């Protein structure tokens, strides 16, 4: 019997857990993603009308994931590439880029120089945050004459993994989970944030993320092609990828990873 770690809440993978147990393996859960407790009304409304904004400022990946979920629900995902983005950190910026957005990251909190060089009185800005709009950012908007509205997204803290002993396979269900898995299995980030300040975050010039060190003996299975692409881009070796987005296909991929 092998222990298989699923990076998702039990209620979202009950069929997969049942099939793994039918094959004689133990399903364990580690819900990595910090997700909003519920999508605020303001966020849903902003997602429906995102095309009216010239800039979106996102403060962290939890609020960003909530916004991406909201625009998917609203059917406005195509607007991601048509608005300009400011992100609070490089990891959040990479998520925006992965979804087709053009993004900049003010280094070391240099919001004033970023906003004054980019925004004007013609701009309408959406700010998505968890803990409030930094005063320096609000002041920068005022100085530039830009109009902004903000939406607060309350995110639940991700669960902690108390014991990974005996885990032989990790199943990564989504690109977002893959990004977080990569973070928690490597050391502290060495991103040089100043390299992003006030300029487009372009792949040829952006600092490379640290290579990932997956715990010894653990094999990673991707439950989707998107998850596999993200993991490989972050330096994770993917032992198997499910051929379809279905529990039985993920189990087949897991069995391949266990036997190869």
Secondary structure, 3 states (H helix, E strand, C coil): CCEEEECCCHHHCHHHHHHHHHCCCEEEECCCCCCECCCCHHHHHHHHCHHHCCEEEECCHHHHHHHHHHHHHHCCHHHHHCCEEEECCHHHHHHHHHCCCEEEECHHHCHHHHHHHHCCCCCEEEEEECCCCCHHHHHHHHHHCCEEEEEECCECCCCCCCCCCCEEEEEECCHHHHHHHHHHCCCCCCCCHHHHCCCCCCCCCCCCCCCCCCCCCCEEEECCHHHHHHHHHCCCCEEEECCCCCHHHHHHHHHHHHHC
